Amino acid sequence: MRRIRTWTSILLVSATGFGVGECELPKPEPVLVQELVEIPGYVEPHTPGSGMPEEVLLGPDHPVVRLLGPDPDLNKVHYLRTAMPRPDGKPPRVITILVPGFLGGGTTFDPLARDLVRALPGKLEVWAIDRRPNQLEDRVGALHAVEGADDPRCTISPPASDCPIFEGAQFYFSDLDLAPTGNFPGPEDKDVNLDGDLDGQLALVDDQDVSRTAINLVQNDVRAFFAYWGIDTYVRDWKILAERAREIVGPRGLVLMGGHSQGTSWSTVFAAYDFDPDPDVVDAGHAYLDGLVLIEGGGIGPGSLAPLGLAGYELTVRGIAQFGLPAFLEEFSGIPLVALGNSGEVASIAGHFQPDEPSLIQRTPTFGTGIVGLLLSAPATNQAVAGFFLDDDFSPISAFRASIGFSDNGPNQPLVLPGLSPFYLAGPADDGSGLRSWLDFDEVDPACVDPAVSPGCAIVDNGPPSDPSDPTAPPRPNGVEREVSSIDDFLLTQFGKANGFEWYFVDRRVSLDFSYGRDSSSLVAQAVARDGLEGPLVITRNAEVDVPVLAIGGSNGLATEPKSFARYLSSIATPEEDQTVVILEGYAHLDPTIATDNEAVDAIVDFVEDLVWRRSQE
């Protein structure tokens, strides 16, 4: 019988070991380390650096060459390794490979990874994947901002106009003299560093020792190789990681894979993939794994009703590579994705180092239009702007929600817009400060008051779950919301060694591939009949996946009930006794990756300890 639990609190296991036949004398405390690791990836033939006849050659003035130097090799795997190496040099027993969700970068998992390795020091490592498009991000401005954030020019209030945080933002954004022009800085103008001058983009020196103001942005001319960065390329990158992890932990250790949100689709499609092109040979992804961890996502589904045949599939790929069909997602909620990425990183740096200063990002054009412009219309502090964009009370976008506090120094108007979750629209501050401010999760007053006359509710009762006896009733948010995550912990996931946002999400090829869901056998059959090989997308082993699965949802998130995972769990061979579903009451979508005293950590540690004990009995 499948194990289903709703947790509100669980004691952490001992941090001294797994308790499986071990008796160790006290040893020096291991130290937590993090490093962004780069290793050779799958050699995709069209990608620069492949050395194959199909390679797309880049000229000396190409943005990728200007960013990475001559002869770039983009067939690389990057992952953020979090570990507490043993003083005795022994390898870990468990390596968990985690795939970020939609628009997510490797640091998405930073708080969760730290908590996991601290719970099992020296025993477990977390490898958080940074997908290959992230190496094309021009982070010069953001890195300048974070490297100079402790400069005295930034720590005074108000910060000096030449504070490196302002300079980093000014690399990406020039000031704007909006109508009526000629009176800069007028009330509607955008003065990034508040110096009263109409400044252009600031020149900074990049890794190639070039001083420039022009950002190296990937455009249509890279689509010739972006067209080939689909599921096949990604999972072959991660097969290299899984093999590397197995070499480290050995045959008696454990290699787990999982993900958050859309990352659960990526990790489960890896498990279902057949890596050998010979139709008579099976090299299944799940054979490289000892377990799956699905966080706030239901895993790969059945796909669309009528995915393309082989000819249509190949025509679509050629359309991306040769005829200019969009290869990557260009905007989200009316904001160019690149601008959302670089401004979000700089805004997070400002939110962490200058939380109470007037919002830096509100002085740029990024959030001036669309739904996000509406959300962030009230003048606010750096920290409050992040809260309005992400908090489960103020954001209408469920996939970007966390329970990170509240703002009560102004009116909060309840709104419901078509296709979006209910939310509060924050009005101007009414306490004389001029800026909406933010209360962290542990400062929130849980009292719920009429928002027509007061700030409204920080904690809401979403009511009962759907009828558990009716499998056709869709899961829904339920239970009492909880404030569990620090806004600063989220901000810290957005900058540093890597970042938490993907500027170039390779959407067209990936969406094409995901349209086949957990079974591309019809496409494979056509390829075998024509070429004798299994073709460009080989998702054919899902029904054979037989590894233990831990599925974690949040009752205030996207995977709100056990039935959120039922479709995937019923499609695989894993027996029900090896399927564990944990619903964290009150958690929103991002909370299982960032929460303080994170109950997702407890669930994963319990899962890992059980697998280690079982392995010891074999």
C-alpha positions in Angstrom: 0.0 0.0 0.0 1.3 3.4 -0.9 2.5 5.4 2.1 0.8 8.8 2.3 1.6 11.3 5.0 0.6 14.9 5.8 3.4 16.5 7.8 3.4 19.6 10.0 6.5 18.7 11.9 9.0 15.7 12.0 12.1 15.4 14.2 15.4 15.6 12.3 17.5 12.4 12.4 20.8 12.4 14.0 23.5 14.4 12.2 26.2 11.9 13.1 25.5 9.2 10.6 23.0 6.8 9.2 23.0 4.5 12.2 23.5 1.4 10.0 26.0 -0.7 11.8 28.4 2.2 12.3 30.2 3.0 15.5 32.7 5.8 15.1 34.9 7.8 17.5 34.5 11.5 17.5 36.1 13.1 14.5 36.7 16.7 13.4 33.5 18.4 12.2 33.2 18.5 8.5 32.9 21.9 6.8 30.2 22.7 4.3 31.6 23.5 0.9 30.0 24.6 -2.4 31.5 24.8 -5.8 30.3 25.3 -9.3 31.7 22.3 -11.2 32.2 22.2 -15.0 32.8 18.9 -16.8 32.7 17.8 -20.4 29.1 17.1 -21.4 27.4 15.1 -24.2 28.9 16.1 -27.5 26.0 17.4 -29.5 27.2 17.6 -33.1 25.7 21.0 -34.1 27.0 22.8 -30.9 30.1 25.0 -31.0 33.1 23.0 -29.8 31.9 19.6 -31.1 34.5 19.4 -33.8 32.1 17.6 -36.0 31.0 18.4 -39.6 27.6 19.6 -38.4 29.1 22.2 -35.9 27.8 25.7 -36.2 30.8 27.9 -36.5 30.8 31.3 -34.8 32.7 34.3 -36.1 35.0 36.5 -33.9 32.3 39.1 -33.4 29.6 36.7 -32.3 28.1 37.5 -28.9 29.0 34.0 -27.6 32.6 34.5 -28.7 32.8 37.9 -27.1 31.4 36.5 -23.9 33.3 33.2 -23.6 36.4 33.9 -25.7 37.6 32.3 -29.0 36.6 28.7 -29.9 34.0 28.2 -27.2 33.0 24.7 -26.3 29.3 24.7 -25.2 29.0 21.0 -24.7 29.5 21.3 -21.0 27.7 20.2 -17.9 27.6 22.6 -14.9 26.3 21.7 -11.5 26.5 23.3 -8.0 28.0 20.8 -5.7 27.1 21.1 -2.0 29.0 18.8 0.4 30.6 18.3 3.8 33.6 16.2 2.9 34.7 13.7 5.5 38.0 14.5 7.3 39.0 10.9 6.6 38.6 11.4 2.9 36.0 8.7 2.4 33.5 9.3 -0.3 29.8 10.0 0.4 27.4 7.2 0.5 24.7 9.1 -1.4 24.7 11.7 -4.2 21.4 13.4 -5.1 21.2 15.1 -8.5 18.5 17.7 -8.6 17.0 19.4 -11.7 15.5 22.9 -11.4 12.1 23.7 -12.7 10.8 26.2 -15.3 13.2 29.1 -15.7 15.2 27.8 -12.7 19.0 27.9 -12.3 21.2 25.7 -10.1 21.1 27.8 -7.0 17.3 27.2 -6.8 18.2 24.4 -4.4 20.8 26.1 -2.3 18.9 26.2 1.1 17.6 22.7 0.6 21.0 21.4 -0.4 22.7 23.0 2.6 20.1 21.6 5.0 20.4 18.1 3.6 24.2 17.8 3.7 24.2 19.2 7.3 21.6 16.6 8.3 23.9 13.9 6.9 27.4 15.4 7.0 29.9 13.5 5.0 27.3 11.0 4.0 25.3 12.9 1.3 26.1 15.4 -1.4 23.7 17.4 -3.6 24.5 18.2 -7.2 22.1 20.9 -8.5 22.1 21.1 -12.3 22.6 24.4 -14.1 21.2 23.7 -17.6 23.6 24.4 -20.5 22.0 27.6 -21.7 23.0 29.3 -18.4 26.6 29.4 -19.6 25.5 32.1 -22.2 24.3 34.6 -19.6 26.2 37.9 -19.5 26.5 38.3 -15.7 29.1 41.1 -15.7 26.8 43.6 -14.1 25.5 41.2 -11.4 28.9 39.9 -10.5 30.2 43.5 -10.2 27.3 44.3 -7.9 27.8 41.4 -5.6 31.5 41.7 -5.4 31.2 45.3 -4.4 28.1 45.1 -2.2 30.1 45.5 1.1 31.8 48.6 -0.2 31.3 51.6 2.2 29.6 53.4 -0.7 26.9 50.8 -0.5 26.5 50.4 3.2 25.7 54.0 4.0 22.1 55.3 3.7 21.3 56.6 1.2 24.0 54.7 -0.8 26.4 56.8 -2.8 25.7 57.1 -6.5 28.8 55.2 -7.4 27.9 52.2 -5.1 28.9 49.1 -7.1 25.4 47.7 -6.7 24.1 50.7 -8.7 27.0 50.4 -11.1 26.1 46.7 -11.8 22.5 47.7 -12.5 23.7 50.6 -14.7 25.6 48.1 -16.8 22.3 46.6 -17.9 20.1 49.7 -17.8 20.4 53.3 -18.9 18.4 56.0 -17.2 15.2 56.9 -19.0 13.8 60.5 -19.5 10.2 59.7 -19.9 7.5 62.2 -21.1 7.3 65.0 -20.5 11.0 65.0 -21.5 13.5 67.7 -20.6 12.8 67.8 -16.9 14.9 64.9 -15.8 14.7 63.6 -13.2 11.0 64.0 -13.1 8.6 61.9 -11.0 8.1 59.3 -13.8 11.8 59.2 -15.0 14.1 56.3 -14.3 17.3 57.4 -12.5 19.1 54.1 -11.6 21.7 55.5 -9.3 19.7 58.6 -8.1 22.5 61.0 -9.1 20.2 63.4 -10.9 22.0 62.9 -14.2 20.7 61.2 -17.4 23.2 58.4 -17.4 23.7 55.8 -20.2 24.8 52.2 -19.6 28.0 52.0 -17.5 31.1 50.4 -19.0 32.5 47.5 -17.0 35.5 45.2 -17.7 34.5 41.6 -18.4 36.4 38.3 -18.2 38.0 38.9 -21.6 39.5 42.2 -20.2 37.2 44.2 -22.5 35.5 47.3 -21.2 32.0 47.5 -22.6 28.5 48.7 -22.1 26.9 46.5 -24.7 25.5 43.3 -23.3 26.3 40.1 -25.2 22.8 38.8 -25.9 22.0 35.6 -27.7 19.8 36.2 -30.7 18.4 34.4 -33.7 21.8 33.3 -35.1 22.3 30.8 -32.3 19.1 29.0 -33.0 20.9 26.8 -35.4 22.3 24.9 -32.4 19.6 25.7 -29.9 17.3 23.7 -32.1 19.3 20.6 -31.0 19.2 21.3 -27.3 16.1 19.1 -26.6 15.4 16.3 -24.1 17.9 14.0 -25.8 20.8 16.4 -25.3 19.9 17.3 -21.8 19.4 13.8 -20.5 22.7 12.7 -22.1 24.4 15.5 -20.2 22.9 14.1 -17.0 23.7 10.5 -17.8 27.3 11.7 -17.6 26.6 13.1 -14.2 24.8 9.9 -13.0 27.8 7.8 -14.1 30.2 10.2 -12.4 28.2 10.0 -9.2 28.2 6.2 -9.4 31.9 6.1 -9.7 32.2 8.2 -6.5 29.6 6.3 -4.3 30.5 2.9 -5.7 28.1 0.0 -6.2 27.0 -0.1 -2.6 26.2 3.7 -2.6 23.1 5.4 -3.8 22.5 7.8 -6.8 19.2 9.6 -6.6 17.7 12.0 -9.1 14.9 14.4 -8.6 13.7 17.9 -9.3 11.4 20.7 -8.3 8.3 21.6 -10.3 9.0 21.0 -14.0 12.2 19.5 -12.8 10.1 16.4 -11.8 9.2 16.0 -15.5 12.9 16.2 -16.5 14.0 13.7 -13.9 11.2 11.2 -14.6 11.8 11.4 -18.3 15.5 10.7 -17.6 14.4 7.5 -15.8 12.2 6.5 -18.8 14.9 7.2 -21.5 16.6 4.5 -23.6 20.1 5.8 -24.3 21.2 3.1 -26.8 20.0 3.8 -30.3 20.0 0.2 -31.3 16.3 -1.1 -31.1 17.6 -4.5 -29.8 19.6 -3.0 -26.9 18.2 -1.3 -23.8 20.2 1.3 -21.8 17.5 2.6 -19.5 17.9 5.8 -17.4 16.4 4.2 -14.3 19.1 1.6 -14.3 21.5 4.4 -13.3 19.4 5.5 -10.3 18.5 4.1 -6.9 15.5 6.4 -6.3 13.5 9.4 -7.5 12.7 12.5 -5.4 9.8 14.6 -6.8 9.2 18.0 -5.2 6.1 20.0 -5.9 5.6 18.5 -9.4 3.7 15.4 -10.5 6.4 14.0 -12.9 6.1 13.3 -16.6 2.5 12.9 -17.9 1.0 11.3 -20.9 1.7 14.2 -23.3 -0.6 15.8 -25.8 -3.2 13.8 -27.7 -1.7 14.0 -31.1 2.1 14.6 -31.1 3.8 15.0 -34.5 5.0 12.1 -36.6 8.7 11.8 -37.5 8.4 14.0 -40.6 6.6 16.7 -38.7 9.1 16.5 -35.9 12.1 16.9 -38.2 10.4 19.7 -40.0 9.9 21.6 -36.8 13.5 21.2 -35.8 14.7 22.4 -39.2 12.3 25.4 -38.8 14.1 26.4 -35.6 17.6 25.7 -37.0 17.2 27.3 -40.4 14.1 29.4 -40.7 14.0 31.4 -37.5 11.2 29.8 -35.5 11.7 31.0 -31.9 14.1 28.6 -30.1 13.9 30.1 -26.6 11.1 31.7 -24.6 11.5 35.5 -25.2 9.2 37.0 -22.6 7.2 36.1 -19.5 4.2 38.1 -18.3 5.1 40.9 -20.8 8.7 41.2 -19.7 11.7 40.1 -21.9 13.1 37.0 -20.2 16.7 38.3 -20.4 15.7 41.5 -18.7 13.8 39.6 -16.0 16.9 37.5 -15.4 19.5 40.2 -15.1 17.2 42.7 -13.3 16.0 40.0 -10.9 19.6 39.1 -10.0 20.6 42.7 -9.4 17.3 43.3 -7.5 18.0 40.3 -5.2 21.5 41.6 -4.5 20.0 45.0 -3.5 17.3 43.2 -1.5 19.8 41.3 0.5 22.4 44.0 1.1 20.1 47.1 1.1 16.8 45.7 2.2 15.2 49.0 3.5 16.5 51.3 0.7 14.1 52.5 -2.1 13.7 49.7 -4.6 16.5 49.8 -7.2 14.5 47.7 -9.7 11.6 50.2 -9.7 14.1 52.7 -11.2 14.6 50.5 -14.3 12.2 49.8 -17.2 11.9 46.1 -16.4 8.8 46.1 -14.3 7.0 49.0 -16.0 4.4 47.1 -18.0 2.1 44.0 -17.9 0.9 42.1 -14.8 4.2 42.6 -13.0 4.1 46.3 -13.5 0.7 46.2 -11.8 2.0 44.1 -8.9 4.9 46.5 -8.3 3.2 49.8 -8.8 3.5 51.1 -5.2 6.8 52.6 -4.2 8.6 50.0 -2.0 11.8 49.0 -0.4 14.2 46.6 -2.1 13.0 43.8 0.1 9.2 44.5 -0.3 9.5 44.5 -4.1 10.7 40.9 -3.9 7.9 40.1 -1.6 5.2 41.5 -3.8 6.6 39.5 -6.7 6.9 36.2 -4.9 4.8 36.0 -1.8 1.8 33.7 -1.8 -0.4 36.6 -0.7 0.7 39.1 -3.3 1.7 37.1 -6.4 -1.0 35.8 -8.7 1.5 33.4 -10.4 1.3 30.1 -8.5 4.6 28.8 -9.9 6.5 31.7 -8.4 5.0 31.7 -4.9 6.5 31.2 -1.5 5.3 31.9 2.1 7.9 34.6 2.8 6.1 37.1 5.0 3.7 40.1 4.5 3.4 43.8 4.1 0.9 45.7 6.3 2.0 49.3 6.2 -0.5 50.1 3.4 -3.8 48.9 1.9 -3.9 45.5 0.2 -6.8 45.2 -2.2 -7.9 41.6 -2.9 -8.1 40.9 -6.6 -9.0 37.9 -8.9 -7.9 38.1 -12.5 -8.8 35.5 -15.2 -6.4 32.5 -15.2 -4.5 33.7 -12.1 -4.6 32.9 -8.4 -6.3 35.4 -6.0 -3.9 38.0 -4.7 -3.5 41.3 -2.9 -2.6 44.4 -4.9 -0.4 46.6 -2.7 -1.3 50.3 -2.6 1.0 53.2 -1.5 2.3 53.2 2.1 0.0 54.9 4.5 2.3 55.1 7.5 4.2 58.3 6.4 7.3 56.3 5.3 6.7 56.7 1.6 7.7 53.1 0.9 5.9 49.8 1.4 8.1 47.7 3.7 8.3 44.0 4.4 7.8 41.7 7.4 9.7 38.5 7.3 8.0 35.2 7.9 8.6 35.2 11.6 7.4 38.7 12.1 3.9 38.3 10.6 0.7 38.9 12.6 -1.5 35.9 11.8 -4.7 37.9 12.5 -7.0 38.2 9.5 -8.8 41.5 9.2 -11.1 42.9 6.5 -8.8 44.2 3.8 -11.2 46.9 2.9 -10.3 48.7 6.1 -6.9 47.1 7.0 -3.9 45.3 5.5 -5.7 42.0 5.2 -4.7 38.4 5.8 -1.3 36.9 5.9 -2.5 33.4 6.7 -5.6 32.0 5.0 -7.5 28.8 5.4 -7.9 27.3 1.9 -10.5 24.9 3.1 -10.7 21.1 2.6 -9.0 19.2 -0.1 -10.9 17.8 -3.1 -13.0 14.6 -2.6 -10.4 11.9 -2.1 -12.9 9.2 -3.3 -13.4 11.0 -6.6 -10.3 10.5 -8.8 -11.7 12.9 -11.4 -11.9 15.8 -8.9 -8.8 18.0 -9.6 -6.5 18.6 -6.7 -6.8 22.1 -5.1 -5.0 24.2 -2.5 -6.2 23.3 0.9 -5.6 23.6 4.6 -4.2 26.6 6.6 -1.4 28.5 4.9 1.8 28.8 7.0 4.6 31.4 6.9 7.7 29.1 6.7 10.4 30.8 4.5 12.7 33.7 5.0 12.6 36.3 2.2 16.4 36.7 2.6 16.9 33.0 2.1 15.2 33.2 -1.3 17.1 36.3 -2.3 20.4 34.5 -1.6 19.4 31.8 -4.1 19.5 34.4 -7.0 23.1 35.4 -7.1 26.6 34.2 -6.3 28.5 31.2 -7.9 25.5 30.7 -10.2 22.0 32.2 -10.3 18.5 31.1 -9.7 17.0 32.2 -13.1 17.5 30.9 -16.6 17.8 33.8 -19.1 17.5 31.5 -22.2 14.9 28.8 -21.6 15.1 26.6 -24.8 11.3 26.4 -25.2 10.4 25.4 -28.7 12.4 22.1 -28.9 11.7 21.2 -25.3 8.0 21.8 -25.7 8.0 19.7 -28.9 9.7 16.9 -27.0 7.5 17.1 -23.9 4.4 16.8 -26.2 5.2 13.1 -26.3 5.0 12.8 -22.5 6.2 9.6 -21.1 6.0 7.6 -24.3 7.6 8.5 -27.7 7.4 4.9 -29.0 5.3 5.9 -32.0 8.1 8.3 -33.1 10.7 5.6 -32.3 8.9 3.1 -34.4 8.9 5.4 -37.4 12.6 6.1 -37.0 13.4 2.4 -36.8 11.4 1.6 -39.8 13.1 4.2 -41.9 16.7 4.2 -40.5 17.1 1.1 -38.3 17.9 3.3 -35.3 15.6 4.6 -32.6 15.7 8.3 -33.6 15.9 11.7 -32.0 13.7 11.1 -28.9 13.6 7.7 -27.1 11.2 7.8 -24.1 10.2 4.2 -24.1 11.1 2.7 -20.7 8.7 4.5 -18.3 6.5 1.4 -17.6 9.7 -0.4 -16.5 10.8 2.2 -13.9 11.0 0.3 -10.7 13.0 2.4 -8.3 11.6 3.8 -5.0 9.9 7.2 -5.3 9.5 10.0 -2.8 6.9 12.6 -3.8 6.7 15.8 -1.8 3.9 18.4 -2.3 2.7 21.5 -0.5 -1.0 21.9 0.3 -0.7 25.6 -0.7 1.4 24.9 -3.8 0.9 23.1 -7.1 1.1 19.5 -6.0 -1.5 20.0 -3.3 -2.8 16.4 -2.7 -1.6 12.8 -3.0 -3.6 12.5 -6.2 -1.3 15.2 -7.7 1.2 12.4 -8.1 -1.2 9.5 -8.8 -1.0 9.7 -12.6 2.7 9.3 -12.7 3.0 6.7 -9.9 0.4 4.5 -11.5 2.3 4.5 -14.8 5.5 2.9 -13.5 6.5 -0.5 -12.1 7.6 0.7 -8.7 5.3 -1.2 -6.2 3.1 0.9 -4.0 5.0 0.0 -0.9 8.0 1.8 -2.4 6.0 4.9 -3.3 5.9 7.5 -0.5 3.8 10.7 -0.8 4.3 13.5 1.7 2.1 16.6 1.7 3.5 19.5 3.7 0.6 21.4 5.1 0.6 25.1 4.3 3.6 25.1 2.1 3.5 27.1 -1.2 5.3 26.1 -4.4 8.8 27.3 -3.6 8.7 26.6 0.1 10.1 23.0 0.0 13.3 24.4 -1.5 13.9 27.3 0.8 11.9 26.9 4.1 13.5 27.4 7.5 13.2 24.2 9.5 12.2 22.7 6.2 10.0 19.6 6.6 11.0 18.5 3.1 14.5 17.9 4.5 13.0 15.6 7.1 11.1 13.6 4.4 14.2 13.3 2.2 16.5 12.2 5.0 13.9 9.6 6.1 13.7 8.3 2.6 17.5 8.2 2.2 18.1 6.5 5.5 15.5 3.8 4.6 17.3 3.2 1.3 20.7 3.0 2.9 19.4 0.5 5.5 17.9 -1.6 2.8 21.1 -1.5 0.8 23.0 -2.7 3.8 20.8 -5.7 4.1 21.4 -6.9 0.5 
